[in-house]
Structures are given as C-alpha cells and as structure tokens.
Amino acid sequence: MSVQPQNANLSACGSELLRCIEELKKKRDDLARNIQAEAEEKEKIQRGIATLTEKLQKITVNQDRNMQARDEYEKTIQETEAAYIKIIESSQTLLHVLRRESLNLAKKAGP
C-alpha cells in the first residue's frame, strides 16, 4: 500500500471529522440559544407570577377587611331591627293601655 492513498484516505477522514465537529457545534449553539430563550421566558413568567401573587394578597386582605365591615353592618342592622321591634311592641302595649284607661275614665265620668 502506498503512502499517497493512505494520505488521501486520512485527509478524507479528517475532513469528515471536521464536518461532524462543526455539525455538533452548530447543534450545541442552537441548544444554547434555546436554553437562553427558555430562561428568559421562565424569568418573565416568574415576574408575572410574583406580580399576580402580590395582587392576590392585596385583594385577599381587602376582601377580608370588607367582609369584616359587612359583618359589623349586619350585626348593627340586626340589633337596630330588634330594638325597633321592641319599640313597636312597647308602643302597641302603651296604646292598648291608653285606650283601656280612656275607656275606664269615660265610664267613671259618665255620660
């Protein structure tokens, strides 16, 4: 076997190796770009989640405060309605007593 065919064969093999290495580098670089793009997207989503979490906490605090105020209104309304009913009942009792006493006085006074 002569040296020249071996050199030609080695040269072809070397060229093929270089082509394969370049192809691997291209795939690596493509993956690196994809990784970077995904990292940026992940960061963007995490910022969005943080913003939404903060908004949710504020809404929850505000909602709790509003529910507490509503419950206080409800308690005040119930107490006021109960007092109003007692006033109405007392007024009816007073009116009944007043009518009865008026009749008694009218009977005593005569016609």
C-alpha positions in Angstrom: 0.0 0.0 0.0 1.4 3.4 -0.9 1.5 6.4 1.3 -0.5 8.6 -1.0 -3.7 6.6 -0.9 -3.4 6.4 2.8 -2.9 10.2 3.0 -5.9 10.8 0.7 -7.9 8.4 2.9 -6.7 10.2 6.1 -7.4 13.6 4.5 -11.0 12.5 3.6 -11.4 11.1 7.1 -10.1 14.3 8.6 -12.5 16.4 6.5 -15.4 14.2 7.6 -14.3 14.6 11.2 -14.2 18.4 10.9 -17.6 18.4 9.2 -19.0 16.3 12.1 -17.4 18.5 14.7 -18.9 21.6 13.0 -22.3 20.0 12.9 -22.1 19.2 16.6 -21.0 22.8 17.4 -24.0 24.1 15.4 -26.4 21.8 17.3 -24.7 22.9 20.6 -25.1 26.6 19.7 -28.8 26.0 18.7 -29.4 24.4 22.1 -27.6 27.2 23.9 -29.9 29.7 22.1 -33.0 27.7 23.0 -31.8 27.4 26.6 -31.3 31.2 26.8 -34.7 31.9 25.3 -36.4 29.5 27.7 -34.5 31.0 30.6 -35.8 34.5 29.6 -39.3 33.2 29.2 -39.1 31.5 32.6 -37.9 34.8 34.2 -40.7 36.7 32.5 -43.3 34.1 33.8 -41.8 34.2 37.3 -42.1 38.0 37.4 -45.7 37.7 36.3 -46.4 35.2 39.0 -44.8 37.4 41.6 -46.9 40.4 40.4 -50.1 38.3 40.4 -49.2 36.8 43.9 -48.8 40.3 45.2 -52.1 41.4 43.7 -53.8 38.3 45.1 -52.5 39.1 48.6 -53.8 42.7 48.4 -57.2 41.6 47.2 -57.4 38.9 49.9 -56.6 41.5 52.6 -59.1 43.9 51.2 -61.7 41.3 50.9 -61.2 40.1 54.5 -61.5 43.8 55.7 -64.7 44.3 53.6 -66.2 41.0 54.9 -65.5 42.1 58.5 -67.1 45.5 57.8 -70.1 43.8 56.2 -70.4 41.5 59.3 -70.4 44.6 61.6 -73.1 46.2 59.4 -75.1 43.1 59.7 -74.8 43.0 63.5 -75.7 46.7 63.8 -78.7 46.1 61.5 -79.9 43.1 63.5 -79.5 45.0 66.8 -81.3 48.0 65.4 -84.2 45.9 64.0 -84.5 44.1 67.3 -84.7 47.4 69.2 -87.2 48.8 66.6 -89.4 45.7 67.1 -89.3 46.3 70.9 -90.2 49.9 70.4 -93.2 48.9 68.2 -94.3 46.3 70.7 -93.9 48.8 73.6 -95.9 51.4 71.6 -98.7 48.9 70.9 -98.8 48.0 74.6 -98.8 51.6 75.6 -101.6 52.3 73.0 -103.6 49.4 74.4 -103.2 50.6 78.0 -104.0 54.2 77.0 -107.3 53.1 75.2 -108.2 50.9 78.2 -107.6 53.7 80.6 -109.5 56.2 78.4 -112.5 53.8 78.5 -112.2 53.4 82.2 -112.1 57.2 82.7 -115.0 57.6 80.3 -117.0 55.1 82.3 -116.2 56.9 85.6 -117.1 60.2 84.2 -120.4 59.0 83.0 -122.5 60.1 80.0 
